[in-house]
Amino acid sequence: MKVSEAPQRRSIHYIEYRQTENGEWISEKFHADCELVMEHKIADGEIAQIEAGERPDWTILGLPEIRCNGEVIKEYLEH
Amino acid sequence: MGKVPFFAPTLEERLETAVNIEDFNNRILDDYDRKGSAELEADVQTARSIIPAASGSYRDFSYIATEIPLYDPSNCVGCMECVIECPDTAILGKVVEPDALQSELDQVDDSRDQRMLRSRFADTQKYFSTFEKKGEEGGLFGIFIDPTKCKGCAECVDACGDHQALSMVTKTDETLKQFQETFDFYNQLPDTPKRFISDRLLTDMMLSPDSLLYVGGAGSCAGCGEATALRMMTAATGFVHGPENFGMVASTGCNTVYTSTYPYNPYTIPWANSLFENGATFGMGVRSRWNQMGWEGKKLWVVGGDGAFLDIGFQSLSRMIMSGMDINVLVLDTQVYSNTGGQASTASFMSQRSDMAWHGKELKGKRENRKELANICMMHPNVYVAQTTCAHFNHFYRCVMEANEYDGPAVIIAYSTCQPEHGVADNAAMKQAKLAVDSRAFPLIVYDPRKGDTMKERLDLKGNPSVQSDWYTIRKTGETIDFIDFARSEYRFHKHFLGEIESPKITAGYGEPSPELLASKEERLANWRLLQELAGIKSGETAKVAPVKQSAAGSEAAAKQKAALMAARKARKASTSGDEGGAEANKQKAALLAKLKAQKAQK
């Protein structure tokens, strides 16, 4: 890749948590146009919060939109 | 306000009466925040050209950007690169002992706020696991954003890079308030304990309050490469020698405008502004007086741009070096007069387009070679010289520390990205500085007279990639990086790529380089080979280079090519009607490009 073709900016629109077919959870940060921006390493306790429809603690600051398996989480919608 | 005497009899009295801090903080700063210029009262500080230290910390830039960095602690490794590269001191790191953190968290009433604040801290290997393994209590590392200082450039996101712990997120009134509360919490926490700040890891320097001598609040552009260089220089000097043993003189230029826009001063250290041309000699005066006062150990830095040191103040710099005085100079090399709207300086690259060196029918950007200040300084006796960039932070810090240790004059030339004049994105300072080194546009240099008697012992090119070769080849991909790659990535060279002339739809930088730009590439190679020869890396035939200049013949060839392309464009416009016309134009364009390519190959 030529340097002039390098991605210019990495801003995120939402964070997606997704359970794969083998039951493993992965989390990724996406741009508004659904382009993957970067990955997020899931920390202890996050999945329990996500399953309860809550926003994971690390996302309380900045309040980005959180989706779980394609659905926007309850806490985001109620906020 | 009481009458303030202009000349008090003793130094102590003069210091006491220099500024009425209470009046300044309560009246002046507040007035400048709220009132229009017509309503502002005159004050004695303006009349005396004095701005109290660190008043920039009161400046609020939170209204500037629409985005702010979002920190993802579980991805963070505590490398501190985001903190180092921020030009505005808007992102800071801290290591806290768990008990100290808990005791501060206990004072927060709201449990959600508590969780939010606790989640700012990561158990990194660097500050937690490594210490636990040694049997010591580990520290929790956190990154905090000051929303009043952040201009949204996203340089920190690029600095974080593959760690992916920072991204930009849209600001709202609610989240801005959250960010402020979180930053207030950061300020309440104790300073990072000294045991977590390793002397060997230069990147840890900015964990120490002694290094944070540039508090932000300066009016520099978003992502300014100069401001990062100033922050890093002050950090490395303050960290080693203490914030009390340090002062600065600044030659007029961009750096003085954005760091002394009344009433905001981002420095915590003594700072004075000289005329454009005489920063170096002004520094000689300060050094002489300091030495008379017994302050020989205090570090003095003179800063300025390439206009100040390569052009208008060049003689003054040479005079200072010859004096042998213990003065350090930091040249913020933007290769252009940034402050006055981007006129060419002698540091501008050959073929670079700027004011006074336009790209048009007759002229194709700057025709002269770039002046190499480092080479000239090395030819003065007994001077430490370095050329470095903030993207190479270990190199940069080492150069500053060595310059401070050197008993005599030292000159450090720092590549400084200027977003508006180079035509690059706000988050590109580090990336472009790295590319400038990789492409031989701006090689890393350390020349230390203490290293030996010969030139090759003194001159060190370590840090440049593929140091034995003409150009850098990336091992993994086999791609060679040269000056054309650098030029492709910056708008200041875009007229040299013929695709841009052919069709504005083709993104700048995708066409074939012009003959003038190819001459500029040769000029950069000549400079690199000279350095290789001086450093003893190459000698004889391999180092031989013909004198390079932007030839008239080259300009004629480019004019012919351009005329042919313009004619094709005209013909395409005349024949274009609907899709068929567009297809015909594309055919013409492809044929023309193939013809040009064939002509080049033949040559």
Interface residues (C-beta under 8 A of the other chain):
Chain A: K2 V3 S4 A6 Q8 R9 R10 S11 I12 H13 K29 V37 M38 E39 H40 K41 I42 A43 P56 D57 W58 I60 L61 G62 L63 P64
Chain B: E67 I68 L70 Y71 D72 P73 S74 N75 R112 R115 M116 R118 S119 R120 A154 V157 D158 Q164 S167 M168 V169 T170 T172 E174 T175 Q178 F179 T182 A425 N427 A428 K431 L435 I481 D485 F486 R488 S489 T507 G509 Y510
